Amino acid sequence: MTHPISFVSLGPGEPELITVKGLRQLQKADIIYCPATRNRQGEILSRAADIIRALEINETAIRCFMLPMSKDRTEAWKVYDALYNEAADRYRNGQRIVIVAEGDAGFYSSIQYIYDKFTKAGIAVQRTAGIPAFIAAGALAGLHIVKQEEEIVVIPGTPSADELSEKINAGYVIVIMKLSQCVEAVYECIRRHPQAQFHYFENVGTDKEYYTSDKQIITQKSFPYFSLMIIQAV
């Protein structure tokens, strides 16, 4: 008997923010594939695996796959292709396969690449929704992210200062994911728009989570990889 390959969204980082459905999928899994990276010292780092361990899932089920940290995604696609082949073989052998992603697996998640490969190959898949980091960030800061007729745009860290200013002037609530890619653009917008509110977050859902709306502090920070911003025009 074959079981659908499950893509389980882990949420932003705090183990208790996983859904009950996602937890049950992990508990039933024979194999759980977790994304991981290596630091400069060669150590394997996986926030996803750490979340799963904190949920007291069987350690022997965890398999980490190493993703290179590079804007050139060529090597990452090779890793996903190898994962696809291994997971497909285990699927055909009747094992319960789970592939996890932080946040939500369908929201700015490169894991969608392998999901699409399974779908095209006729392999049964299912996806469990998760809490995106910006929703958890809003809860952390006590923000009502959008109110009444307000509109929100969620963008990756690619905009210029002019592009951000255009959205602020139009009255949008702006969520910037992958904030570390547009540090100077954010600094410039803070100077241009003293009336706007800039909410800065890093490592949301972990014991290192941090939040400030103090513009002076924000312009003195270097933004780490796990950072995001919510901008509200006033």
URTACOR-V726766 format. One record per backbone hydrogen bond with DSSP energy under -1.0 kcal/mol. NH is the residue of the N-H (numbers start at 1). CO is the residue of the C=O. Records with the same first field share a line. If there is no record, write none. Layout:
NH: CO ; CO
//
This chain:
5: 124
6: 97
7: 126
8: 99
9: 128
10: 101
11: 103
17: 14
18: 15
23: 19
24: 20
25: 21
26: 22
27: 23
28: 24
30: 96
31: 96
32: 61
33: 98
34: 63
36: 65
37: 45
39: 43
42: 39
45: 37
50: 46
51: 47
52: 48
53: 49
54: 50
55: 51
56: 53
57: 52
61: 58
62: 59
63: 32
65: 34
67: 36
70: 68
77: 73
78: 74
79: 75
80: 76
81: 77
82: 78
83: 79
84: 80
85: 81
86: 82
87: 83
88: 84
89: 85
90: 86
91: 87
92: 88
93: 89
94: 91
95: 90
98: 31
99: 6
100: 33
101: 8
103: 11
107: 104
112: 109
113: 110
115: 111
116: 112
117: 113
118: 114
119: 115
120: 116
121: 117
122: 119
123: 118
126: 5
128: 7
136: 132
137: 133
138: 134
139: 135
140: 136
141: 137
143: 138
150: 147
153: 173
155: 175
158: 156
164: 160
165: 161
166: 162
167: 163
168: 164
169: 165
170: 166
171: 168
172: 167
173: 151
174: 231
175: 153
176: 229
177: 155
179: 227
181: 178
182: 179
186: 182
187: 183
188: 184
189: 185
190: 186
191: 187
192: 188
193: 189
196: 193
197: 232
199: 230
200: 212
201: 228
202: 210
203: 226
206: 203
209: 206
210: 202
212: 200
218: 214
219: 215
220: 217
221: 218
227: 225
228: 201
229: 176
230: 199
231: 174
232: 197
//
